[in-house]
């Protein structure tokens, strides 16, 4: 495994997280460079994506690199039965870095075991999404001025939502308090609650998205109920609209409250929230560009301090 790969947020320390956030801020102020001149990055998306794929490709382009890859696995040899191992080993012949999204949990970790080319996990099943976590952390830091001692309310699909799983793990260093708001079918998995217990992280579970919960929050992290994760469509229909945020629900919330969402949204955030200054999900998506520029440089062992000198 290449030590610069990023498969899980747990692969990097608190110090590395803070360093990546510092570099993301640099790229927000200075997005265009030629530091990837001569580098080729593959984006292998075995699962559909808009924001993640486009922000990675934009990040590479703004850093002066080239992108190859696919956004639809049905157009590749995997549709003919080629194994993931063979695909990764073949693509590794052509590129300096692989960014990969896959529908199977553990696929990104497996990819690191069959190639020395660095791998960035752009989401594997319901498991992890570490680059989303870095842009979430950057968004939280920008809006709150700190990552420490915040109350973060996670709402909706906490069972399959890989973004909330990764964010929970990353926040272990910053003394958070979590509110988990979900129905029984979508509640936070036991392994992540056990993680909180082991790390001394405070959390409460709620079935109601109540005014009390909203008004105690510094961050509300809304999630989409993911139809693609359900094998029983009736179960999806039963839970898809249980948690919805409307503008009036924010009337008595904290001034510093910000609403995050990994997007895409369906009905879980009403459009009347969009013009509220506490809505931050579109800016959050924009922050993905800067966070991913920082992550790409880490994967390719590029020293930003040297870039700043040049």
C-alpha positions in Angstrom: 0.0 0.0 0.0 1.3 3.4 -0.9 1.5 5.4 2.3 0.0 8.5 0.6 -3.2 6.7 -0.2 -6.4 7.9 1.5 -8.9 5.2 2.0 -10.4 6.0 5.4 -10.3 9.2 7.5 -8.7 7.1 10.2 -5.7 6.7 7.9 -4.6 10.3 8.8 -3.8 11.9 12.2 -5.2 15.0 13.7 -2.0 16.9 12.7 -2.4 15.7 9.1 -6.1 16.8 9.1 -5.2 20.3 10.3 -2.4 20.5 7.8 -4.8 19.5 5.0 -7.2 22.2 6.1 -4.4 24.8 6.1 -3.5 23.7 2.5 -7.2 23.9 1.5 -7.3 27.5 2.7 -4.2 28.2 0.6 -5.8 26.7 -2.5 -9.0 28.7 -1.9 -6.9 31.8 -2.1 -4.7 30.5 -4.9 -6.6 27.8 -6.9 -4.6 27.9 -10.2 -1.2 26.3 -10.5 1.0 24.1 -12.8 2.3 21.8 -10.1 0.7 18.7 -11.7 2.3 19.5 -15.1 3.1 16.1 -16.6 1.0 14.2 -14.1 -2.0 12.0 -15.1 -4.8 11.2 -12.7 -7.5 8.5 -13.3 -11.0 9.0 -12.0 -12.6 5.5 -11.8 -16.3 5.9 -10.9 -18.0 2.5 -10.7 -20.9 4.3 -9.1 -22.7 7.5 -10.3 -21.4 10.9 -9.0 -21.7 14.5 -10.0 -20.0 16.7 -7.3 -17.3 14.4 -6.3 -16.1 13.5 -9.8 -16.4 17.0 -11.2 -14.6 18.6 -8.2 -11.8 16.1 -8.5 -11.4 16.6 -12.2 -11.6 20.4 -11.7 -9.0 20.2 -9.0 -6.6 18.3 -11.3 -7.2 20.7 -14.2 -6.6 23.8 -11.9 -3.4 22.2 -10.7 -2.2 21.7 -14.3 -2.6 17.9 -14.6 -4.5 15.6 -17.0 -7.5 13.4 -16.3 -8.5 10.1 -17.8 -11.1 7.6 -16.6 -14.8 6.8 -16.7 -18.0 7.8 -15.0 -20.0 4.8 -16.1 -18.6 1.3 -15.4 -21.0 -0.2 -18.0 -18.8 1.3 -20.7 -15.7 -0.4 -19.4 -14.3 -4.0 -19.5 -15.8 -4.6 -16.0 -19.0 -5.1 -17.9 -17.3 -7.9 -19.7 -16.3 -9.6 -16.4 -12.9 -8.0 -15.8 -12.0 -8.1 -12.1 -11.4 -5.1 -10.1 -7.8 -6.3 -9.5 -7.2 -6.4 -13.3 -8.8 -3.0 -13.8 -6.7 -1.4 -11.1 -3.4 -3.0 -12.2 -4.1 -2.1 -15.9 -4.9 1.6 -15.1 -1.9 1.9 -12.8 0.3 1.4 -15.9 -0.9 4.8 -17.2 -1.3 7.1 -14.3 0.3 8.7 -11.2 -2.8 8.7 -9.0 -6.2 6.8 -9.0 -9.4 8.4 -7.6 -11.9 5.7 -7.2 -15.6 5.4 -6.2 -17.1 1.9 -5.9 -20.4 0.5 -4.7 -18.7 -2.2 -2.6 -17.4 -1.5 0.9 -13.7 -2.2 1.1 -13.1 -1.8 -2.6 -10.7 1.1 -2.2 -8.7 -0.7 0.5 -8.5 -3.7 -1.8 -7.2 -1.5 -4.6 -4.3 -0.3 -2.4 -3.3 -3.9 -2.0 -2.8 -4.6 -5.7 -1.0 -1.5 -6.8 1.8 0.9 -5.6 0.0 3.8 -7.3 -1.7 6.0 -4.6 -5.4 5.5 -4.3 -7.9 8.1 -3.1 -11.2 6.7 -1.9 -14.1 8.8 -3.4 -16.7 6.7 -1.6 -17.0 2.9 -1.1 -20.5 1.6 -0.5 -21.9 2.7 2.8 -18.5 2.7 4.4 -16.3 5.8 4.1 -16.0 9.0 2.1 -12.8 10.7 3.5 -12.5 13.5 0.9 -16.1 14.5 1.7 -15.1 14.6 5.3 -12.2 16.9 4.6 -14.4 19.4 2.8 -17.0 19.0 5.6 -14.3 19.8 8.2 -13.1 22.8 6.2 -16.7 24.0 5.9 -17.3 23.6 9.7 -14.0 25.4 10.4 -14.8 28.3 8.1 -18.2 28.9 9.5 -17.5 28.3 13.2 -14.0 29.5 13.5 -13.1 26.3 15.3 -13.6 22.5 15.2 -13.6 22.2 19.0 -16.6 21.7 21.4 -19.3 21.9 18.7 -22.8 20.3 18.8 -23.4 18.5 15.5 -26.8 17.1 14.6 -26.9 14.4 12.0 -30.3 13.8 10.4 -31.8 11.1 8.2 -29.9 8.2 6.8 -27.4 7.4 9.4 -27.3 3.7 8.6 -26.0 3.9 5.0 -24.7 7.5 5.0 -20.9 7.1 4.6 -20.4 10.8 4.9 -21.8 10.9 8.5 -19.7 7.8 9.4 -16.5 9.5 8.2 -17.3 12.8 9.8 -18.0 11.2 13.1 -14.6 9.5 13.1 -12.8 12.6 12.1 -14.4 14.7 14.9 -12.9 12.4 17.5 -10.1 14.8 18.0 -12.2 17.9 18.7 -14.6 17.0 21.6 -17.9 17.1 19.8 -21.4 16.4 21.0 -23.6 14.6 18.5 -27.3 14.4 18.1 -28.3 11.4 16.0 -31.8 11.9 14.5 -33.1 8.9 12.7 -35.9 6.3 12.7 -35.1 2.7 13.8 -34.6 1.6 10.2 -31.9 4.2 9.6 -30.3 4.8 13.0 -26.5 5.1 13.5 -25.0 1.6 13.3 -23.8 0.1 16.6 -20.1 0.1 15.5 -20.1 3.9 15.3 -21.8 4.3 18.6 -19.3 1.9 20.1 -16.6 4.1 18.5 -18.0 7.1 20.3 -18.1 5.2 23.6 -14.5 4.2 23.2 -13.4 7.7 22.4 -15.5 9.4 25.1 -17.6 11.2 22.5 -21.0 12.4 23.8 -24.1 11.6 21.8 -27.8 11.3 22.1 -30.3 9.5 19.8 -33.6 11.0 18.8 -36.5 9.9 16.6 -38.0 13.4 16.4 -36.3 16.3 14.7 -37.5 18.6 17.4 -37.1 22.3 18.0 -35.0 21.5 21.1 -32.5 19.5 19.0 -32.4 22.2 16.3 -31.9 25.0 18.7 -29.0 23.3 20.5 -27.0 22.7 17.3 -24.0 24.5 15.8 -24.1 22.3 12.7 -27.1 20.4 11.3 -25.9 17.8 8.8 -28.8 16.7 6.7 -28.7 13.5 4.6 -30.7 12.0 1.7 -32.4 8.7 2.3 -30.5 6.7 -0.4 -32.9 4.7 -2.5 -29.9 2.9 -4.1 -29.0 1.3 -0.8 -32.4 -0.4 -0.3 -33.2 -3.9 -1.6 -36.8 -3.5 -0.6 -38.5 -0.5 -2.3 -41.4 -0.6 0.1 -38.9 0.0 3.0 -37.5 3.0 1.1 -41.0 4.5 0.6 -41.8 4.1 4.2 -38.8 6.2 5.4 -37.9 8.5 2.6 -39.8 11.6 3.8 -39.6 11.2 7.6 -37.2 14.1 8.1 -37.6 17.4 6.4 -36.1 20.8 7.2 -38.2 23.9 6.5 -37.2 27.5 7.0 -39.6 28.2 9.8 -37.9 25.5 11.9 -34.8 27.7 12.1 -36.5 30.7 13.6 -35.1 30.2 17.1 -31.8 28.5 16.2 -28.4 29.8 17.1 -26.9 32.7 15.0 -23.9 30.6 14.2 -25.9 27.6 13.0 -25.0 26.3 9.6 -26.9 23.7 7.5 -24.7 21.2 5.7 -25.7 18.5 3.2 -23.4 16.3 1.1 -25.9 16.6 -1.8 -27.8 15.7 -3.9 -30.9 16.6 -1.9 -34.3 15.4 -2.7 -37.0 16.6 -0.3 -35.1 16.6 3.0 -34.3 20.4 2.8 -37.1 22.5 1.5 -36.1 25.1 -1.1 -37.3 27.9 1.2 -34.2 27.2 3.3 -31.9 28.1 0.4 -32.0 31.9 0.9 -31.5 31.6 4.7 -28.0 32.8 5.6 -27.7 29.6 7.7 -27.8 27.4 4.6 -24.3 26.5 3.6 -24.6 23.4 1.4 -23.8 25.0 -1.9 -20.7 26.7 -0.4 -19.9 23.4 1.2 -19.8 21.8 -2.3 -17.5 24.6 -3.6 -15.1 23.9 -0.7 -14.7 20.4 -2.1 -12.5 21.8 -4.8 -10.0 23.3 -2.4 -10.0 20.3 0.0 -9.5 17.9 -2.9 -6.6 20.0 -4.3 -4.9 19.6 -0.9 -5.6 15.8 -0.8 -4.3 15.3 -4.4 -1.0 17.1 -3.4 -0.7 14.9 -0.3 -1.2 11.8 -2.4 1.5 12.9 -4.9 3.9 14.0 -2.1 3.9 17.6 -3.2 5.1 20.0 -0.5 2.8 23.1 -0.5 5.4 25.2 1.3 7.7 24.7 -1.6 4.9 25.6 -4.0 4.3 28.8 -2.0 8.0 29.8 -2.4 7.9 29.4 -6.2 
